[in-house]
Amino acid sequence: MKSNTAAFTSVAPAFVLTGFVLFSPVVYAIWFSLHDIRYGAVGPFDGGANYLRLFQDYTLPGTMLRTVIHTGASVVITVAIALAISVGIDRMKPRAAMIAKMIVILPWITSAVVATLLFRWVFINDIGVASYAVGTLVGGEFTPMTNSTGAMGLLIFVSVWKRLGYAVIVLLAGLKSIPNECIEAAHVDGATPWQVFRLVTLPLLKTPMLLVVVVLMLANINTVETPLVLTGGGPNDATRILALEVYERAFAIFDLGSATALALVMFAANIFMVLAYVRLTGWKA
């Protein structure tokens, strides 16, 4: 008993400090969102007025739909490409696999702001190298940043490019953890390579894929630097997603009350999605 008490006493300060750092901003944000905020100053208590004003905004459903499209497309494309790349790297010789992993991981470790700014300059309408090259090949103008579909497609492309390395590394680690005996037994039973992949490899990759999907989902929902730097939410709000909406409400029009309320709604949605996904997949630690 004494040893348990001593151990708890030793780690308690660390737990208290960690809990304070993690949860005090959330508690403060909840308190902040329940008050009338004028020019950054906390005014009188007004209950759920900020939330009511937020959900009365007719532009919010469109922003939520764009967020779903951006997040869903980015996650599906990233996982599909990462799975193909990780399977390919897993079959390479060690030296070639190391070079491939270094190349794939470069976008992940590159600054998001720097990388997105480079993409903006490459695809900018008048002087962008990619716009000029593609326009020359197709025999017309290629200006993805001037139309809604092109801008959203470019945003999804940059999101996939940026996070592909993370997905590849996690899935590749999952592939390396699969016992060779399982694969060999499937081949002995006469299974084709596709059947081995579908019936043996994919089920054994359940946990790594769950981790990748959850992390990518949260990363894409909460990203603000990519749409802010790449398109600024345009054209005509075509790439205005929820994280950018929070940023602009807080720092462009200084509506800190509704910005905090929307951030808390996103925080609750993040927690709900993680719990729901883990529950539906039946994952256990």
N, C-alpha and C positions, 0 to 999 in steps of 0.2 A: 504493500500500500504506500509506504513512504517513497519507494522508488518511482511509482506511478505519479505521485504528487510532485516529486522533484522534476520528473520529466515534463509534466504539464506546465509547471511553473517556468521551466526553461524556455518552452516554445510559445507560451501564451503571449508574451510581448510581440513576437513576430506575427502571430495570427491577428492580434488586435491591430497592429500597424497595417498589415496587408488588407484586413477588412475595412479599415478606415479609408485607405487609398482607393480601394475598389468601389465601395458603396457610398461614401460620403458625397461624391458628385451626383449620384442618382437621387439620393435623399434631398439634396439641395435643389436639384432640378425640379423635383416634384413640388417642393415648397414654392419655388420660383414661379412655376407654371400656374399656381393657384392665386396669384396676385396680379394686380394691374401694374404693368411695366411701362413706364414712360421714360424714354431716352436713357435706358439702362438702369434707372432708379426703381427700386421696389416700392410700389404704391400700396393702397389698401387691398385687403383680401376680397377677391371677387369670385371665388368658387370655381366653377367650370366654364367661365366666360371665354377664356382663351381656347378651350377645346370646342366650345359651341361655335365660336367664330371661325375656327379652323375647318370644321366639317360643313359649315355653310358656304365655304369657298367653292364655287362651281368649277374651278380649274383643277382641284385636287384629284378627282377621279381620273382625268386624263394623265396627270403626273404619275399616279399609281399604275395605270395601264402601261405607260412607257417603261416604268421600273420593272414590271413583270416581264415585258418583252425583252428588255436589255439583259436582265438577270437570267431568265430562262434560256435564251439563245446562247449567251456567253457560257453558261455552265454546261449545257449539252454539247456544244461544239468543243469546248476545252477538254471535257472528259473523253469524248470520242477520239480526238486527235492525240491526247496524252496516252490513251490506252494503246493506240496503234504504235506510237513512238516507243513506248516503254516495252512493248512486246518485241519490237525490232531491236532495240538496244540489248534486251535480255539475250538475244540470239547472236549478238556480235562477239568477236574476240575481245579479250580484255582491253587491249590498247585502243582499238577502234571505239569500244563502248565508253572508255574514259573521255575520249575526244568528243564524242557525241553528247555526253552528259554535260561537259563544259560549255558546249555551244548552246544546248537547250536551256541551261540554267541562267545564261547571261541576261535575258530580259527580266527575269525575276529579281535579280540583284541590282538592276539598273534603277536609278531614281525615277519614280513615276512621272514627276513633273518634267524632268529633262527629256525622257523618252517621248512623252506625249507632245511636248513642244516640238520635238524633231518631226514627229508624224504630222503635226499641223503644218509645218513648213514644207514638208514633202508633198502634201495633198492640197496645199493652198491653191486657190483658183488660178491666179495669174502667173505665178512664178514657180509653182510646185513641180518638182522633177517627175513625180509619179503621175500627176495630172497631165503633164505634157506628153510623157511616154505613152500612157494608155490612150490618150486622145489621138496621138499619131497612129497607133496600131489600129484603132477602131475607125479611124477616119472622121472623127468628130470631136466635140468637146467632152471632157471628163471632169465634171465639177461636183464631186460628191458632197461637198460642204455647203452647197447652195440649195439642196433639196432635202426634204424630210427623210426619205428612204435612204438616200446616200449617206446622210449625216449619222443616222442611227446605225447603219451598216458599218460605217467607219469606227464608230464608238465601240460596237461589239468586237470588231476586228482588233482594235487596240487592247481591249480588255482580255481577249483570248490570248493575244501575243504576250501580254504582261504576266499572266498567271499560269501559262502553260508549263513553265519549268517546275513550279511547285507541284503541279499535278503529276508530271512525269516522274519526279523523284519519289513521291509517295507510292505511286502505283508500281514503280520499278522495285521498290523495297518490298512491296507485297508479293510481287512475282518471285523475288529471290527467296522469300520465306516459304513458298510452296514446296513440299517434299517431292523430290524426283520420283519417289516410289509411286506416287499417285499418277503421275504422267505416264510412267512406264507401264503400270498396270492397265491403264486405259488403252495404250497402244497394243498390249498383249491381247486384250479383249477384242481387238479389231476395230477400235474407234478411229475415225478419220481425224485429221488435224483440226477441222472445224468443230467436230463433236467433242474433242478433247478440250478445246478452248471454251466451248459453250457450256459443257456439262461438268467440267472439272475446274478449269482455271477461273472462270467468272465467279462461281459460287465461293471459291476460296479467297477471292479478292473482295468479298463483301465488306469487310471492315475497312480496308484502305479506301475503297470507293466511297463508303459512307463518309469517311473523314474528308476526302477531297470534295465531295458534293457540298457538304455543310460549310466547309471553309470558303469554297468558291462562291457559294450562295451569299454568305454574309459579306464577303469582300466586295462583291459586285453591287449588292444593295447599298452598302455604306460608303462606296467610293464617291468622292467629291472632286478630287484633283483632276481625274481624267476628263470628265465632261466640262469642267470649268476651264481647263487649259485648252482642250481640243476644240470645242465648239461654243463654249459659254452658254450652253443650253439651247442654242439655235440650230437651224433657222426656224423662226416662228415657234419656239419652245419645243421643237421636235426631239431634242435630246435633254430636256429638262426632267431629271429624275428626282426622287425624293431627297437624296442626300444634298443635291444641289439646291433644291427647294428650301431646305433647312438653312443652308449657308446664305442664300440670297435674302431670305426673310430676316435673318439675324444681322447680316453685315452690309446689305445693300439698302433695304428699306427700314432697317432697325426696328422691326416688329419682333422683339425678343420674346414676347409672351407666346405668340403662336408658334414661333420657331422652337421654343423649348417644349411646347405641347406636342408638336409634330415629332421632335426628336425622341420624346418619351414613348410615343405611339410606335415609332420604328424600333425602339429598344424592346418594347413588349412583343412586337411582331417577330423580332429576331429570336427571342427566347422561345416563343411559341413554335416557330418553324423548326428549331433545333429539337425541341422535345417531341414534336409531332413526327418528325422524320425518324428519329431514333425509335420512337414507339412503333411506327408502322413497319419498320424494317426488322423489328424484333431483335435489335442488337443488344448484346450484353457484354459488359467489360470482362 
